[in-house]
Amino acid sequence: MYILYLGAILLVGYFFSLLVNKLGFPKIMGYLVAGLVLNPELMTFIPEDFNSLTGPATNFCLAFITFEIGSSFSFAELKLTGRKYLKLAFFESFGAFVLIFTAFFIIAYFIFPQSNSGIPILVSFSILLASLAAPTDPSATLAVIHEYKAKGPVTNSILGAAAFDDFITLILFSFSFSISRALSGTGELSVLHITYTILYKITGAVLTGLVTGIVFNKVVSFFKTDDKKSLIILFLGFLSLTFGLSVFFKFDELFSTLTLGFMIRNFNKNQDKILNITEVGMEELFFLIFFVLSAMHFDFDSFHIQLLILIIGFIFVRALGKYIGMFLGTRMLKMSKKVQKYAFAGLIPQGGIILGLSLMIRKEPEFESFANLLAGIIMGATIIHEFIGPLVTRKTLTFAGEIHKNKKQIKS
């Protein structure tokens, strides 16, 4: 029967993506709508325990997505503009992180009964949610920029900061996740645990990605494997191996596959062919499965007016945090007045990897008291952001004078 469910996921996800794309929205919106339609709470032919069996598929898609993040970084580009945009990304990401943590710690104080939770749970909920507020989803932004052929300092600043967003998010999430597990499990947070996180989980993950990346590059070079079919098999095999080794040794599995992507991008002679295979031949399939499954995990029973208020609050506070971060960052880097005024709005869209990270949180028994609420906030915010993202980006670049009025208008 599960092969039937897979067929439904692929076909419903595909046709919904075509529909929303015709309406002028990114395909990811169609994937999310398809997942909500196929949610076990609505579709009785899909068993309620189906979501509990999707862990391997979700993890494999996450491995692919983080690989693509790593493969987007090249030494040549980092030398040219990397330092400036990395700093800019740090400011805007950390601005959202700090503001969301502060606001939702105060809110959580009134949400969770103190007798059952206490400060450790409040910190765990707030810091995990804050780490998921950091990234920007570049897909909607890129779609508008490419359609309008937007050019200029604001466009460059948006793209440059967004390029480092996911990398910074993985750092914030890895630390927040480990800290939250320590707090939720023991109620204590020691210097020893922080040292363990840095030296073991992160360093171990990077070393794993480095080793598997070197071996992959050597195998491809030694056997002169440059045909498409062989590269697909080797790539998927090494991607699974890298992720699996990190899980086995309790490293940070997402950092390991990110490092693998970086190694292939910068040290493989066949990098263009390999990355073309992943971007053209696999990306849409992995994204479809990932986002449909993510939406299928949405808990309709937990949706109520209070959750809607929290979603709206999350969107507003996150946008304010992005603005404050960009305000400080652009001034410290002495960027133009136009960039200081407009660039933050292009970083409002959100989605992508945070849905998968919220699913990771739901799998941990330590977070059972707040996992559904956190996932509901992230899912709701993602859906709203996918609707408003293209419109906000278009208006921002138009006001900045980097989109001309004679360009065709996007549907909104």
Secondary structure, DSSP 8 states (H G I E B T S, - for coil): -HHHHHHHHHHHHHHHHHHHHHTT--HHHHHHHHHHHT-TTT-TTS-GGGGGG-HHHHHHHHHHHHHHHHHT--HHHIIIIIHHHHHHHHHHHHHHHHHHHHHHHHHHHHHS-TTTS-HHHHHHHHHHHHHTTS---HHHHHHHHHHHT--SHHHHHHHHHHHHHHHHHHHHHHHHHHHHHHHHHHS---HHHHHHIIIIIIHHHHHHHHHHHHHHHHHHHHTT--SHHHHHHHHHHHHHHHHHHHHHTT--HHHHHHHHHHHHHHH-TTHHHHHHIIIIIIHHHHHHHHHHHHHHT--GGG--HHHHHHHHHHHHHHHHHHHHHHHHHHHHTT--HHHHHHGGGGG----THHHHHHHHHHH-GGGTTTHHHHHHHHHHHHHHHHHHHHHHHHHHHHHTT-S-TTS-----
